[in-house]
Amino acid sequence: MAQGGHVSPRPVSASAGGRHAALASPTRRRLLELLQSDSTARDVHDLGATVGLHPSTARSHLEILRRAGLVVRRTHRHDGRGRPRTVYAAVESQHGRGHYEGLAALLAAGLADTADERAARAEQIGEQWAAQLSGVPTLDGAADEEVAVHVSGLFERLGFAPELRTSEAGRQIALHACPFRPVAREHPEVVCAVHLGLLRGTLARLGATTTPQLTPFVEPELCMVRLGARE
């Protein structure tokens, strides 16, 4: 806990998983959106006041975004006297969409000639991704509840802000965030297919025989996973 009773978020690494974890927080997504929408670097007092955070808490969130490679920190010197200010700017703000999103869009568009071919290839990539992930146990015929918990936990670690729901229709996972949402809107046949492959590959590792569904953008900021019935 930080001084003054303000809780400091846990740091993350600058890996892809670190970016996902950084973007899992609605507060950090809001801070990043503010910086992306403004070409001028802003300090923690300004940003904290905008989102209703104490400057120390805002700084902690911004440092997580910085270590994840999403923002940069600079020192801004006044013309007159006084201590220089520390300001933050989004990495993407200087280049519109940003190098990362632009590259991802190019890769998605060039994955294959047709949308169906891109979707099929992307799903295979997602399954290969699932096979390489750590933290997913290899089980044999896991119970439905255990499967749902493991899948929800995986999407949590990857930054999708999942919400596990149970209803008469079965178990569902509401995904309130997507680290790749801008590219997913442009190329859902690729990005969403990768996530479907990830889901199927994870279920295979868990020994589940359910037939999953992934419905993107059931709401503007919400995608839905339905784990389905056992085969």
N, C-alpha and C positions, 0 to 999 in steps of 0.2 A: 504494500500500500504506500502511495506517495505521501509526502508531507502534507499536512493540512487536511488529511482525511480524503484525498482524491485518489481513486484507484487507478493505477497505471496499467494499461492493457499489456498482455504478455507479448514479448518481442517475437518476430518471425524471421525466417531467413529470406534471402533474396532469390530463392528458387521459384519454380513454377508453383509448387505447393505453398510457398510463402506468399506469392501474389494472390492465390485463391483465398488463403486464410485472411490476408489483409482486407480483401474485398467482401469477406463474409459479414463484416460489421456494417449495419446500416449507417452508423455515424461516420465511419471512414468513407463509405461510398458517397455520402453527402458532402464531406469535405473535399473529396477528389472531384466531384462534379462542380463544386464552386470554383476550384482552381482551374479546371478544364474550360470553364465558361468565361474565364477572365485572363487576358493576356498579361496582366500585371501581377507580379508576385505580391503575396499578402502575408501579414504577420499573424502570430497566434492570437493576439488580442482581438483583431478584426474578425478572424475566422471563428474564434470561440464565441464572440458576441453574436455572430450570425446564426450559429447553430445552437446557442444556449449552453455552452460549455465553459467551465473555468479554463483560463489560459493554460494551466499546467496539464489538464486533461486533454485539451486540444493538441498540445505539443506532443503528448505521448502517442496519440493517434497519428499525428503527422509523421512522427519518427518511424512508426511501423510502416506507413506508406512509403517513406523514403527508403527504408531497408529493403522493401519489396521492389524497389526500382520504379515506383510509380510517380514520385515527386522528387524534386531536388531542393536542397537547402542552400540559401545564399546569405551573405552579409551585406546589408544595405547601409551605406554611410550617409548621414545627413550633410547638407552643405555647411551647417553651422556646427556648434559644439554639441556634445552629448555622445552617449554610447551608441555604437552602430546597432541597428535592428537586425534580428534574424528573420528572414522571410522565406516563404515556400512557394514553389510554382510546380504545376503539373508537367511531367515530362512531355506529355502529348500536346500541351497548350501551344507550343511553338510550331507545331506541324499539323494543325487541324485534327484529323482523326488520330494521328500518332503513327509512328513507324510500326509498332506492334500490330495494331488493328489493320493497317493497310497491308502488311505482309500476310497476315492471317487471311484476309479477304482474297488476296491474289492466289494463295495456296489453295483455298477452298474452291475458287473458280476454275483452277487448272488441274484439279484432281482427276477429272475425266471429262469426256466430251458431253455426255448427257446428264441430266439431273438424276435419272435412275442409276446410272453407272457411278456417279459421284456418291450417291447414298449408299450403295452396296459397298464401295471401297471404304467409305468413311466408317461404316459399321464394323468392318473387319479391323480397322485401325483401333476402334474403341474396344473391341474384344482383346486385341493384343495389349492395349493399355491396361486392361483389367488383369491380364496375366502377369504383368510386371509390378503391380502395386503391392506394397507391403502393408501389413495390418489387416489383410483379408484372409481369414482362416480357410483351409480346405476341409470341408465337411462332407458328410454323406447323409443326404436326406434330412437336413435340418428342419425343425419345426417352423411353421409359417411365421410365428411371432419372432423367433430368433433371426430368421432371414430378414424380416422387415427392419429389425433393429440394426443389423449389420449394414444393410444397404443405406439406411438413413445416416448411420455414422460415417460411412464412406463419403456421401455427398456433403455432409457437414465439414469434413476435413478438406474437401475440395472447394469449399466456399459457396455452396448453393443455398445455404440457410434453409434446410429442409424442415418440414413439419409432418410428423407421422400421424396419420389419421386412420381410424378404424370405423367402418360402417357396415351396413348390411351388404353393400356391394363388394366388400372385401377391404384389404389394406391398401391405403394410398399414401403417397408422399408428395406433399405440396412443396415445390421448389420456388422459394421467394426471391432468389438471386441467381444470377448466372454470370460467371466471370467473363464469358464470351458473348454477352447479349448483343452488342452492336453488330458483330459479325454474324451471329445467329439470325438476326432479323434479315440480313441481306442474303445469307446462304443457309437457310434452315435445313436443306436437304443434306448438308455436310455436317454442320456443327451439331444439330440435334441427332443425326444418325450416329455420330461418334459417341454421344452420350447414351444412345440406345444400345450400342455395342458394348459400351462400358457396363451398362446395367446387365445385359445378358451374360457377359463374361464373368461378372461378379456373382451372379446367381449360379452359374455353372460351377464356380469354385466353391460355393456354399452347398453344392449338392442339391439345389432346389430344382423342382420340375415345374415351376410356375411359368406362365406365359406372360411376360411383362408388356406394358404399353407405355409409351412416353408421348404425351400430348403437349406440344409446345404452345405457349402464348394463349392459354385458355382465358387469361386476362393479360393486359399489357405487361405486367411485371410478374406473371405467375405461369409456371409450367407444372404439369401434373404427371406423376408416375403412378400407374396402377399395376400392382404386382400380379393380379389375375388369379385364376383358379389353377389348381394342380392338374397336370395332364393325366 
